[in-house]
Amino acid sequence: MDMEFVEEHEWICRGLHHLRVRIRGLDTKVKIDGSLKQWTEGKGKECTVSNESTIQVKDSSIETRVAKHLLTFSNLKELWLGTRTAVKK
């Protein structure tokens, strides 16, 4: 599945409890585990970085984009992205 397509089109299956999907670009164990970790911890949001001035930084990594999208599925409890299954408590 292509993440650009996912972000442009609304999914009507909001009641999912289990999802097994592969995402283009989420192609290494490190990236998959990073996305699963963000999803299980409920992360995937924009952050603010301050130095001399406040700068809005949007993490546009594939891991964060996937986690952010999957966090919109409030019933989702079990997720497989290619290497292992993560379970949200």
Gaussian input, Z-matrix of N, CA and C with variables (Angstrom, degrees):
# hf/3-21g

backbone

0 1
 N
 C     1     B1
 C     2     B2     1     A1
 N     3     B3     2     A2     1     D1
 C     4     B4     3     A3     2     D2
 C     5     B5     4     A4     3     D3
 N     6     B6     5     A5     4     D4
 C     7     B7     6     A6     5     D5
 C     8     B8     7     A7     6     D6
 N     9     B9     8     A8     7     D7
 C    10    B10     9     A9     8     D8
 C    11    B11    10    A10     9     D9
 N    12    B12    11    A11    10    D10
 C    13    B13    12    A12    11    D11
 C    14    B14    13    A13    12    D12
 N    15    B15    14    A14    13    D13
 C    16    B16    15    A15    14    D14
 C    17    B17    16    A16    15    D15
 N    18    B18    17    A17    16    D16
 C    19    B19    18    A18    17    D17
 C    20    B20    19    A19    18    D18
 N    21    B21    20    A20    19    D19
 C    22    B22    21    A21    20    D20
 C    23    B23    22    A22    21    D21
 N    24    B24    23    A23    22    D22
 C    25    B25    24    A24    23    D23
 C    26    B26    25    A25    24    D24
 N    27    B27    26    A26    25    D25
 C    28    B28    27    A27    26    D26
 C    29    B29    28    A28    27    D27
 N    30    B30    29    A29    28    D28
 C    31    B31    30    A30    29    D29
 C    32    B32    31    A31    30    D30
 N    33    B33    32    A32    31    D31
 C    34    B34    33    A33    32    D32
 C    35    B35    34    A34    33    D33
 N    36    B36    35    A35    34    D34
 C    37    B37    36    A36    35    D35
 C    38    B38    37    A37    36    D36
 N    39    B39    38    A38    37    D37
 C    40    B40    39    A39    38    D38
 C    41    B41    40    A40    39    D39
 N    42    B42    41    A41    40    D40
 C    43    B43    42    A42    41    D41
 C    44    B44    43    A43    42    D42
 N    45    B45    44    A44    43    D43
 C    46    B46    45    A45    44    D44
 C    47    B47    46    A46    45    D45
 N    48    B48    47    A47    46    D46
 C    49    B49    48    A48    47    D47
 C    50    B50    49    A49    48    D48
 N    51    B51    50    A50    49    D49
 C    52    B52    51    A51    50    D50
 C    53    B53    52    A52    51    D51
 N    54    B54    53    A53    52    D52
 C    55    B55    54    A54    53    D53
 C    56    B56    55    A55    54    D54
 N    57    B57    56    A56    55    D55
 C    58    B58    57    A57    56    D56
 C    59    B59    58    A58    57    D57
 N    60    B60    59    A59    58    D58
 C    61    B61    60    A60    59    D59
 C    62    B62    61    A61    60    D60
 N    63    B63    62    A62    61    D61
 C    64    B64    63    A63    62    D62
 C    65    B65    64    A64    63    D63
 N    66    B66    65    A65    64    D64
 C    67    B67    66    A66    65    D65
 C    68    B68    67    A67    66    D66
 N    69    B69    68    A68    67    D67
 C    70    B70    69    A69    68    D68
 C    71    B71    70    A70    69    D69
 N    72    B72    71    A71    70    D70
 C    73    B73    72    A72    71    D71
 C    74    B74    73    A73    72    D72
 N    75    B75    74    A74    73    D73
 C    76    B76    75    A75    74    D74
 C    77    B77    76    A76    75    D75
 N    78    B78    77    A77    76    D76
 C    79    B79    78    A78    77    D77
 C    80    B80    79    A79    78    D78
 N    81    B81    80    A80    79    D79
 C    82    B82    81    A81    80    D80
 C    83    B83    82    A82    81    D81
 N    84    B84    83    A83    82    D82
 C    85    B85    84    A84    83    D83
 C    86    B86    85    A85    84    D84
 N    87    B87    86    A86    85    D85
 C    88    B88    87    A87    86    D86
 C    89    B89    88    A88    87    D87
 N    90    B90    89    A89    88    D88
 C    91    B91    90    A90    89    D89
 C    92    B92    91    A91    90    D90
 N    93    B93    92    A92    91    D91
 C    94    B94    93    A93    92    D92
 C    95    B95    94    A94    93    D93
 N    96    B96    95    A95    94    D94
 C    97    B97    96    A96    95    D95
 C    98    B98    97    A97    96    D96
 N    99    B99    98    A98    97    D97
 C   100   B100    99    A99    98    D98
 C   101   B101   100   A100    99    D99
 N   102   B102   101   A101   100   D100
 C   103   B103   102   A102   101   D101
 C   104   B104   103   A103   102   D102
 N   105   B105   104   A104   103   D103
 C   106   B106   105   A105   104   D104
 C   107   B107   106   A106   105   D105
 N   108   B108   107   A107   106   D106
 C   109   B109   108   A108   107   D107
 C   110   B110   109   A109   108   D108
 N   111   B111   110   A110   109   D109
 C   112   B112   111   A111   110   D110
 C   113   B113   112   A112   111   D111
 N   114   B114   113   A113   112   D112
 C   115   B115   114   A114   113   D113
 C   116   B116   115   A115   114   D114
 N   117   B117   116   A116   115   D115
 C   118   B118   117   A117   116   D116
 C   119   B119   118   A118   117   D117
 N   120   B120   119   A119   118   D118
 C   121   B121   120   A120   119   D119
 C   122   B122   121   A121   120   D120
 N   123   B123   122   A122   121   D121
 C   124   B124   123   A123   122   D122
 C   125   B125   124   A124   123   D123
 N   126   B126   125   A125   124   D124
 C   127   B127   126   A126   125   D125
 C   128   B128   127   A127   126   D126
 N   129   B129   128   A128   127   D127
 C   130   B130   129   A129   128   D128
 C   131   B131   130   A130   129   D129
 N   132   B132   131   A131   130   D130
 C   133   B133   132   A132   131   D131
 C   134   B134   133   A133   132   D132
 N   135   B135   134   A134   133   D133
 C   136   B136   135   A135   134   D134
 C   137   B137   136   A136   135   D135
 N   138   B138   137   A137   136   D136
 C   139   B139   138   A138   137   D137
 C   140   B140   139   A139   138   D138
 N   141   B141   140   A140   139   D139
 C   142   B142   141   A141   140   D140
 C   143   B143   142   A142   141   D141
 N   144   B144   143   A143   142   D142
 C   145   B145   144   A144   143   D143
 C   146   B146   145   A145   144   D144
 N   147   B147   146   A146   145   D145
 C   148   B148   147   A147   146   D146
 C   149   B149   148   A148   147   D147
 N   150   B150   149   A149   148   D148
 C   151   B151   150   A150   149   D149
 C   152   B152   151   A151   150   D150
 N   153   B153   152   A152   151   D151
 C   154   B154   153   A153   152   D152
 C   155   B155   154   A154   153   D153
 N   156   B156   155   A155   154   D154
 C   157   B157   156   A156   155   D155
 C   158   B158   157   A157   156   D156
 N   159   B159   158   A158   157   D157
 C   160   B160   159   A159   158   D158
 C   161   B161   160   A160   159   D159
 N   162   B162   161   A161   160   D160
 C   163   B163   162   A162   161   D161
 C   164   B164   163   A163   162   D162
 N   165   B165   164   A164   163   D163
 C   166   B166   165   A165   164   D164
 C   167   B167   166   A166   165   D165
 N   168   B168   167   A167   166   D166
 C   169   B169   168   A168   167   D167
 C   170   B170   169   A169   168   D168
 N   171   B171   170   A170   169   D169
 C   172   B172   171   A171   170   D170
 C   173   B173   172   A172   171   D171
 N   174   B174   173   A173   172   D172
 C   175   B175   174   A174   173   D173
 C   176   B176   175   A175   174   D174
 N   177   B177   176   A176   175   D175
 C   178   B178   177   A177   176   D176
 C   179   B179   178   A178   177   D177
 N   180   B180   179   A179   178   D178
 C   181   B181   180   A180   179   D179
 C   182   B182   181   A181   180   D180
 N   183   B183   182   A182   181   D181
 C   184   B184   183   A183   182   D182
 C   185   B185   184   A184   183   D183
 N   186   B186   185   A185   184   D184
 C   187   B187   186   A186   185   D185
 C   188   B188   187   A187   186   D186
 N   189   B189   188   A188   187   D187
 C   190   B190   189   A189   188   D188
 C   191   B191   190   A190   189   D189
 N   192   B192   191   A191   190   D190
 C   193   B193   192   A192   191   D191
 C   194   B194   193   A193   192   D192
 N   195   B195   194   A194   193   D193
 C   196   B196   195   A195   194   D194
 C   197   B197   196   A196   195   D195
 N   198   B198   197   A197   196   D196
 C   199   B199   198   A198   197   D197
 C   200   B200   199   A199   198   D198
 N   201   B201   200   A200   199   D199
 C   202   B202   201   A201   200   D200
 C   203   B203   202   A202   201   D201
 N   204   B204   203   A203   202   D202
 C   205   B205   204   A204   203   D203
 C   206   B206   205   A205   204   D204
 N   207   B207   206   A206   205   D205
 C   208   B208   207   A207   206   D206
 C   209   B209   208   A208   207   D207
 N   210   B210   209   A209   208   D208
 C   211   B211   210   A210   209   D209
 C   212   B212   211   A211   210   D210
 N   213   B213   212   A212   211   D211
 C   214   B214   213   A213   212   D212
 C   215   B215   214   A214   213   D213
 N   216   B216   215   A215   214   D214
 C   217   B217   216   A216   215   D215
 C   218   B218   217   A217   216   D216
 N   219   B219   218   A218   217   D217
 C   220   B220   219   A219   218   D218
 C   221   B221   220   A220   219   D219
 N   222   B222   221   A221   220   D220
 C   223   B223   222   A222   221   D221
 C   224   B224   223   A223   222   D222
 N   225   B225   224   A224   223   D223
 C   226   B226   225   A225   224   D224
 C   227   B227   226   A226   225   D225
 N   228   B228   227   A227   226   D226
 C   229   B229   228   A228   227   D227
 C   230   B230   229   A229   228   D228
 N   231   B231   230   A230   229   D229
 C   232   B232   231   A231   230   D230
 C   233   B233   232   A232   231   D231
 N   234   B234   233   A233   232   D232
 C   235   B235   234   A234   233   D233
 C   236   B236   235   A235   234   D234
 N   237   B237   236   A236   235   D235
 C   238   B238   237   A237   236   D236
 C   239   B239   238   A238   237   D237
 N   240   B240   239   A239   238   D238
 C   241   B241   240   A240   239   D239
 C   242   B242   241   A241   240   D240
 N   243   B243   242   A242   241   D241
 C   244   B244   243   A243   242   D242
 C   245   B245   244   A244   243   D243
 N   246   B246   245   A245   244   D244
 C   247   B247   246   A246   245   D245
 C   248   B248   247   A247   246   D246
 N   249   B249   248   A248   247   D247
 C   250   B250   249   A249   248   D248
 C   251   B251   250   A250   249   D249
 N   252   B252   251   A251   250   D250
 C   253   B253   252   A252   251   D251
 C   254   B254   253   A253   252   D252
 N   255   B255   254   A254   253   D253
 C   256   B256   255   A255   254   D254
 C   257   B257   256   A256   255   D255
 N   258   B258   257   A257   256   D256
 C   259   B259   258   A258   257   D257
 C   260   B260   259   A259   258   D258
 N   261   B261   260   A260   259   D259
 C   262   B262   261   A261   260   D260
 C   263   B263   262   A262   261   D261
 N   264   B264   263   A263   262   D262
 C   265   B265   264   A264   263   D263
 C   266   B266   265   A265   264   D264

   B1=1.4390
   B2=1.5250
   B3=1.2955
   B4=1.4550
   B5=1.5237
   B6=1.3268
   B7=1.4610
   B8=1.5305
   B9=1.3263
   B10=1.4641
   B11=1.5289
   B12=1.3235
   B13=1.4605
   B14=1.5268
   B15=1.3238
   B16=1.4693
   B17=1.5301
   B18=1.3237
   B19=1.4692
   B20=1.5325
   B21=1.3198
   B22=1.4608
   B23=1.5243
   B24=1.3336
   B25=1.4613
   B26=1.5232
   B27=1.3048
   B28=1.4603
   B29=1.5235
   B30=1.3092
   B31=1.4649
   B32=1.5168
   B33=1.3202
   B34=1.4650
   B35=1.5242
   B36=1.3127
   B37=1.4695
   B38=1.5269
   B39=1.3184
   B40=1.4638
   B41=1.5242
   B42=1.3240
   B43=1.4498
   B44=1.5240
   B45=1.3203
   B46=1.4618
   B47=1.5289
   B48=1.3358
   B49=1.4610
   B50=1.5277
   B51=1.3293
   B52=1.4622
   B53=1.5242
   B54=1.3313
   B55=1.4614
   B56=1.5207
   B57=1.3177
   B58=1.4646
   B59=1.5211
   B60=1.3307
   B61=1.4541
   B62=1.5261
   B63=1.3176
   B64=1.4634
   B65=1.5175
   B66=1.3186
   B67=1.4605
   B68=1.5293
   B69=1.3359
   B70=1.4737
   B71=1.5324
   B72=1.3112
   B73=1.4620
   B74=1.5204
   B75=1.3049
   B76=1.4675
   B77=1.5232
   B78=1.3514
   B79=1.4551
   B80=1.5247
   B81=1.3177
   B82=1.4636
   B83=1.5219
   B84=1.3296
   B85=1.4598
   B86=1.5292
   B87=1.3178
   B88=1.4660
   B89=1.5280
   B90=1.3201
   B91=1.4648
   B92=1.5288
   B93=1.3363
   B94=1.4601
   B95=1.5220
   B96=1.3280
   B97=1.4607
   B98=1.5332
   B99=1.3298
   B100=1.4630
   B101=1.5177
   B102=1.3165
   B103=1.4598
   B104=1.5274
   B105=1.3406
   B106=1.4648
   B107=1.5269
   B108=1.3284
   B109=1.4669
   B110=1.5325
   B111=1.3220
   B112=1.4688
   B113=1.5262
   B114=1.3309
   B115=1.4661
   B116=1.5230
   B117=1.3430
   B118=1.4673
   B119=1.5230
   B120=1.3280
   B121=1.4680
   B122=1.5250
   B123=1.3241
   B124=1.4605
   B125=1.5046
   B126=1.3275
   B127=1.4611
   B128=1.5192
   B129=1.3329
   B130=1.4555
   B131=1.5177
   B132=1.3199
   B133=1.4623
   B134=1.5185
   B135=1.3217
   B136=1.4627
   B137=1.5221
   B138=1.3226
   B139=1.4625
   B140=1.5195
   B141=1.3210
   B142=1.4546
   B143=1.5227
   B144=1.3245
   B145=1.4562
   B146=1.5149
   B147=1.3213
   B148=1.4619
   B149=1.5170
   B150=1.3097
   B151=1.4632
   B152=1.5205
   B153=1.3218
   B154=1.4569
   B155=1.5232
   B156=1.2953
   B157=1.4557
   B158=1.5239
   B159=1.3228
   B160=1.4582
   B161=1.5137
   B162=1.3122
   B163=1.4588
   B164=1.5178
   B165=1.3217
   B166=1.4577
   B167=1.5291
   B168=1.3058
   B169=1.4575
   B170=1.5137
   B171=1.3188
   B172=1.4574
   B173=1.5164
   B174=1.3212
   B175=1.4616
   B176=1.5210
   B177=1.3086
   B178=1.4533
   B179=1.5295
   B180=1.3387
   B181=1.4596
   B182=1.5269
   B183=1.3079
   B184=1.4609
   B185=1.5223
   B186=1.3348
   B187=1.4554
   B188=1.5252
   B189=1.3179
   B190=1.4657
   B191=1.5165
   B192=1.3217
   B193=1.4638
   B194=1.5272
   B195=1.3365
   B196=1.4646
   B197=1.5241
   B198=1.3287
   B199=1.4673
   B200=1.5260
   B201=1.3258
   B202=1.4633
   B203=1.5291
   B204=1.3171
   B205=1.4641
   B206=1.5260
   B207=1.3233
   B208=1.4642
   B209=1.5223
   B210=1.3228
   B211=1.4636
   B212=1.5246
   B213=1.3221
   B214=1.4693
   B215=1.5282
   B216=1.3271
   B217=1.4625
   B218=1.5266
   B219=1.3149
   B220=1.4654
   B221=1.5235
   B222=1.3293
   B223=1.4669
   B224=1.5278
   B225=1.3249
   B226=1.4595
   B227=1.5294
   B228=1.3234
   B229=1.4645
   B230=1.5233
   B231=1.3426
   B232=1.4561
   B233=1.5182
   B234=1.3368
   B235=1.4538
   B236=1.5218
   B237=1.3192
   B238=1.4558
   B239=1.5191
   B240=1.3309
   B241=1.4614
   B242=1.5223
   B243=1.3293
   B244=1.4504
   B245=1.5087
   B246=1.3164
   B247=1.4612
   B248=1.5190
   B249=1.3009
   B250=1.4585
   B251=1.5195
   B252=1.3162
   B253=1.4494
   B254=1.5144
   B255=1.3248
   B256=1.4643
   B257=1.5262
   B258=1.3168
   B259=1.4494
   B260=1.5177
   B261=1.3181
   B262=1.4508
   B263=1.5158
   B264=1.3165
   B265=1.4719
   B266=1.4969
   A1=108.10
   A2=116.85
   A3=123.00
   A4=109.43
   A5=118.62
   A6=122.69
   A7=111.98
   A8=118.47
   A9=120.59
   A10=110.55
   A11=116.76
   A12=121.22
   A13=110.25
   A14=116.39
   A15=121.70
   A16=110.62
   A17=116.69
   A18=120.84
   A19=112.42
   A20=117.70
   A21=120.99
   A22=113.76
   A23=118.00
   A24=121.48
   A25=111.22
   A26=116.24
   A27=122.29
   A28=110.33
   A29=117.03
   A30=121.80
   A31=108.03
   A32=118.02
   A33=121.00
   A34=112.43
   A35=116.73
   A36=121.23
   A37=111.06
   A38=117.70
   A39=122.76
   A40=113.75
   A41=118.72
   A42=121.46
   A43=114.37
   A44=117.89
   A45=121.29
   A46=111.83
   A47=115.99
   A48=121.70
   A49=110.62
   A50=116.59
   A51=123.28
   A52=108.22
   A53=116.15
   A54=120.18
   A55=109.73
   A56=115.13
   A57=123.28
   A58=106.37
   A59=116.47
   A60=120.05
   A61=109.51
   A62=115.65
   A63=122.29
   A64=107.16
   A65=116.60
   A66=122.85
   A67=108.70
   A68=116.24
   A69=121.17
   A70=108.79
   A71=116.48
   A72=122.01
   A73=112.60
   A74=116.88
   A75=122.06
   A76=105.32
   A77=114.92
   A78=120.39
   A79=115.72
   A80=117.25
   A81=119.61
   A82=108.65
   A83=115.43
   A84=120.36
   A85=110.60
   A86=117.51
   A87=121.81
   A88=110.89
   A89=117.51
   A90=121.13
   A91=110.98
   A92=116.65
   A93=120.18
   A94=110.18
   A95=116.90
   A96=120.33
   A97=111.38
   A98=116.95
   A99=120.48
   A100=111.57
   A101=116.68
   A102=121.00
   A103=111.33
   A104=116.97
   A105=120.83
   A106=110.71
   A107=116.57
   A108=120.57
   A109=110.57
   A110=116.76
   A111=119.97
   A112=110.52
   A113=117.05
   A114=120.58
   A115=111.04
   A116=117.59
   A117=119.43
   A118=111.95
   A119=116.85
   A120=120.67
   A121=112.47
   A122=116.67
   A123=120.28
   A124=113.95
   A125=117.15
   A126=121.41
   A127=109.88
   A128=116.93
   A129=121.68
   A130=110.32
   A131=116.54
   A132=121.50
   A133=110.67
   A134=115.23
   A135=120.34
   A136=108.89
   A137=116.61
   A138=119.71
   A139=109.70
   A140=115.87
   A141=122.18
   A142=108.95
   A143=117.08
   A144=122.08
   A145=107.85
   A146=117.09
   A147=120.62
   A148=110.39
   A149=115.70
   A150=121.70
   A151=105.16
   A152=121.18
   A153=120.43
   A154=111.26
   A155=117.15
   A156=121.53
   A157=108.22
   A158=116.77
   A159=120.29
   A160=109.47
   A161=116.18
   A162=121.87
   A163=108.26
   A164=116.83
   A165=121.36
   A166=107.82
   A167=116.08
   A168=121.02
   A169=108.34
   A170=116.04
   A171=120.57
   A172=107.33
   A173=115.48
   A174=119.90
   A175=107.32
   A176=116.74
   A177=120.51
   A178=111.73
   A179=116.48
   A180=118.82
   A181=109.15
   A182=115.83
   A183=120.40
   A184=110.56
   A185=117.29
   A186=120.80
   A187=111.56
   A188=116.25
   A189=121.15
   A190=111.30
   A191=117.39
   A192=120.06
   A193=111.26
   A194=116.64
   A195=120.62
   A196=110.27
   A197=117.42
   A198=121.06
   A199=111.03
   A200=116.57
   A201=120.99
   A202=110.88
   A203=116.98
   A204=120.52
   A205=111.08
   A206=116.84
   A207=120.24
   A208=112.92
   A209=117.14
   A210=120.28
   A211=112.22
   A212=117.96
   A213=120.27
   A214=111.53
   A215=117.46
   A216=122.01
   A217=108.19
   A218=117.05
   A219=121.35
   A220=113.65
   A221=118.99
   A222=121.70
   A223=113.35
   A224=117.44
   A225=121.53
   A226=110.64
   A227=116.60
   A228=122.09
   A229=112.73
   A230=117.39
   A231=120.88
   A232=109.15
   A233=116.59
   A234=121.64
   A235=111.08
   A236=116.31
   A237=123.12
   A238=107.35
   A239=116.66
   A240=121.14
   A241=112.86
   A242=117.03
   A243=118.39
   A244=116.19
   A245=119.45
   A246=119.50
   A247=112.84
   A248=116.92
   A249=120.93
   A250=109.10
   A251=115.57
   A252=120.86
   A253=109.22
   A254=116.87
   A255=122.23
   A256=107.26
   A257=115.90
   A258=121.79
   A259=107.97
   A260=116.07
   A261=122.26
   A262=108.91
   A263=116.41
   A264=121.05
   A265=112.27
   D1=142.64
   D2=-179.73
   D3=-96.45
   D4=124.94
   D5=-175.72
   D6=-63.78
   D7=-33.37
   D8=177.44
   D9=-60.27
   D10=-42.16
   D11=178.01
   D12=-64.23
   D13=-43.53
   D14=-179.55
   D15=-60.00
   D16=-43.12
   D17=-177.37
   D18=-71.64
   D19=-23.87
   D20=-178.70
   D21=-89.03
   D22=-18.20
   D23=-175.61
   D24=-123.31
   D25=133.49
   D26=179.58
   D27=-71.93
   D28=133.94
   D29=174.33
   D30=-87.89
   D31=133.90
   D32=-179.39
   D33=-94.07
   D34=-2.96
   D35=-177.03
   D36=-95.50
   D37=53.36
   D38=-175.93
   D39=-66.69
   D40=-15.92
   D41=-176.72
   D42=-89.26
   D43=11.36
   D44=-178.09
   D45=-57.38
   D46=140.17
   D47=173.71
   D48=-107.64
   D49=-31.39
   D50=-178.68
   D51=-131.61
   D52=138.11
   D53=179.46
   D54=-141.22
   D55=130.96
   D56=173.43
   D57=-122.31
   D58=115.26
   D59=-175.93
   D60=-151.67
   D61=149.66
   D62=172.48
   D63=-112.34
   D64=137.44
   D65=-177.91
   D66=-117.80
   D67=130.35
   D68=177.54
   D69=-61.25
   D70=130.65
   D71=-179.74
   D72=96.93
   D73=-22.84
   D74=175.30
   D75=-92.75
   D76=72.21
   D77=-163.18
   D78=-118.39
   D79=9.68
   D80=174.84
   D81=-129.16
   D82=158.89
   D83=178.83
   D84=-59.91
   D85=-38.71
   D86=-179.75
   D87=-62.95
   D88=-45.57
   D89=179.55
   D90=-66.20
   D91=-43.95
   D92=179.98
   D93=-62.79
   D94=-47.41
   D95=179.52
   D96=-62.56
   D97=-36.38
   D98=177.80
   D99=-63.62
   D100=-42.84
   D101=178.80
   D102=-67.41
   D103=-43.00
   D104=178.09
   D105=-61.73
   D106=-40.40
   D107=179.88
   D108=-64.35
   D109=-46.01
   D110=178.75
   D111=-61.10
   D112=-40.43
   D113=179.93
   D114=-65.67
   D115=-46.87
   D116=-177.76
   D117=-67.31
   D118=-28.44
   D119=179.01
   D120=-89.98
   D121=-3.64
   D122=178.53
   D123=74.01
   D124=30.88
   D125=-179.61
   D126=-99.84
   D127=-164.44
   D128=179.20
   D129=107.19
   D130=29.42
   D131=-176.51
   D132=-109.01
   D133=165.22
   D134=175.49
   D135=-70.52
   D136=154.22
   D137=178.94
   D138=-132.81
   D139=162.06
   D140=178.81
   D141=-112.94
   D142=133.02
   D143=178.03
   D144=-115.41
   D145=129.93
   D146=-179.33
   D147=-112.75
   D148=134.56
   D149=166.68
   D150=-134.35
   D151=-114.11
   D152=175.32
   D153=-71.70
   D154=-31.44
   D155=175.16
   D156=-134.44
   D157=158.58
   D158=179.86
   D159=-79.76
   D160=130.31
   D161=-178.79
   D162=-124.32
   D163=130.10
   D164=174.84
   D165=-80.69
   D166=125.53
   D167=178.30
   D168=-119.07
   D169=121.85
   D170=177.28
   D171=-103.49
   D172=118.12
   D173=178.55
   D174=-72.86
   D175=108.92
   D176=-177.14
   D177=-101.91
   D178=18.89
   D179=178.19
   D180=-65.12
   D181=153.92
   D182=179.92
   D183=-60.93
   D184=-36.12
   D185=-179.86
   D186=-60.65
   D187=-46.42
   D188=-178.83
   D189=-71.09
   D190=-39.55
   D191=178.80
   D192=-61.04
   D193=-42.84
   D194=178.74
   D195=-65.74
   D196=-48.18
   D197=-179.39
   D198=-59.81
   D199=-44.16
   D200=-179.77
   D201=-59.85
   D202=-43.06
   D203=178.98
   D204=-65.68
   D205=-45.66
   D206=-176.94
   D207=-68.32
   D208=-24.47
   D209=177.22
   D210=-69.09
   D211=-13.55
   D212=177.21
   D213=-77.55
   D214=-10.63
   D215=177.95
   D216=-93.28
   D217=94.67
   D218=-172.67
   D219=-67.86
   D220=-23.04
   D221=-179.25
   D222=-92.07
   D223=-7.20
   D224=-175.18
   D225=-67.81
   D226=120.96
   D227=-177.25
   D228=-116.30
   D229=-25.28
   D230=-176.07
   D231=-133.73
   D232=130.52
   D233=-173.64
   D234=-137.37
   D235=131.99
   D236=174.96
   D237=-123.23
   D238=125.93
   D239=-179.68
   D240=-117.93
   D241=6.83
   D242=175.10
   D243=136.60
   D244=-23.08
   D245=-178.28
   D246=-121.58
   D247=-38.46
   D248=-179.20
   D249=-154.65
   D250=166.75
   D251=178.92
   D252=-99.54
   D253=131.16
   D254=176.26
   D255=-105.32
   D256=143.10
   D257=178.91
   D258=-120.62
   D259=126.97
   D260=179.64
   D261=-89.84
   D262=131.49
   D263=-178.76
   D264=-91.80

